[in-house]
């Protein structure tokens, strides 16, 4: 498993409230999903290369939300770069999505 991207931001709300909101619609762990309320982690993955992971941690201003994208492909671990057009603009899309998620968690 290789970390490709990591973006993070502060949610200006108490940690326990953020966890409660984050896990409200998380469901349960399954074949392509890990829901670990104790560790504050939700991970989801496909059959080929993608694993996304959201984690919430304590922060002096509330809660730190971290989103990571991993390449989990075994062989041909270079192929996701081609399939995703070298990930051009990918980080910007992740940052925008994180900003939106933080706004949801703060409201």
C-alpha positions in Angstrom: 0.0 0.0 0.0 1.5 3.3 -1.1 0.3 6.7 0.1 -0.4 8.9 -2.9 -2.1 11.9 -1.3 -2.9 13.3 2.1 -5.0 16.4 2.8 -6.1 17.7 6.2 -7.9 20.5 7.8 -9.3 21.6 11.1 -13.0 21.2 12.0 -13.9 24.0 14.4 -16.2 21.9 16.6 -15.6 19.6 19.6 -14.0 16.3 18.7 -16.9 14.2 20.0 -19.4 16.1 18.0 -17.3 15.7 14.8 -17.0 12.0 15.4 -20.7 11.7 16.0 -21.5 13.5 12.7 -18.8 11.6 10.8 -20.0 8.2 11.8 -23.8 9.0 11.7 -24.1 7.6 8.2 -20.9 5.4 8.1 -22.7 2.1 8.4 -20.7 -1.0 9.4 -17.5 -2.6 8.2 -17.9 -4.8 5.1 -15.9 -6.3 2.3 -14.8 -3.0 0.9 -15.2 -0.8 4.0 -13.7 -0.4 7.4 -15.5 1.5 10.1 -13.5 1.9 13.3 -15.3 4.2 15.6 -12.8 3.7 18.4 -9.8 4.8 16.3 -11.9 7.4 14.4 -11.2 5.9 11.0 -13.4 5.1 8.0 -11.7 3.5 5.0 -13.1 2.3 1.7 -11.5 0.6 -1.2 -12.1 -0.9 -4.6 -11.0 -4.1 -6.3 -8.1 -2.5 -8.2 -6.0 0.3 -6.9 -7.9 2.7 -4.7 -8.1 3.0 -0.9 -9.5 6.2 0.7 -9.2 6.8 4.4 -10.8 9.4 6.6 -9.5 9.9 10.1 -10.4 12.4 12.8 -7.9 13.3 15.6 -7.9 15.8 18.5 -6.7 19.3 17.7 -6.4 22.4 19.9 -9.0 24.2 17.8 -11.5 21.2 17.6 -10.8 18.2 15.4 -8.3 17.4 12.7 -9.8 15.7 9.7 -7.3 13.8 7.5 -8.1 12.2 4.2 -5.5 9.8 2.6 -5.5 8.1 -0.8 -3.5 5.0 -1.2 -2.5 2.9 -4.2 -3.2 -0.7 -3.1 -2.5 -2.3 -6.5 -0.2 -5.3 -6.3 1.2 -5.7 -9.7 1.2 -2.9 -12.2 1.2 -0.3 -9.5 2.1 2.3 -12.2 -1.2 1.8 -14.0 -3.3 4.0 -11.8 -1.2 7.0 -12.9 -2.1 6.3 -16.5 -5.7 5.6 -15.7 -6.0 8.9 -13.8 -4.1 11.1 -16.3 -1.1 11.3 -14.0 -3.4 12.6 -11.3 -3.2 16.1 -12.7 -5.5 18.3 -10.7 -6.3 15.5 -8.3 -4.9 17.2 -5.2 -6.9 20.3 -5.9 -10.1 18.2 -6.1 -9.3 16.5 -2.9 -8.7 19.8 -1.1 -12.0 21.2 -2.4 -13.9 18.1 -1.3 -12.2 18.3 2.2 -13.2 21.9 2.5 -16.8 21.0 1.7 -16.7 18.1 4.2 -15.3 20.3 6.9 -18.1 22.9 6.3 -20.7 20.0 6.6 -19.2 18.8 9.8 -19.1 22.3 11.3 -22.8 23.0 10.6 
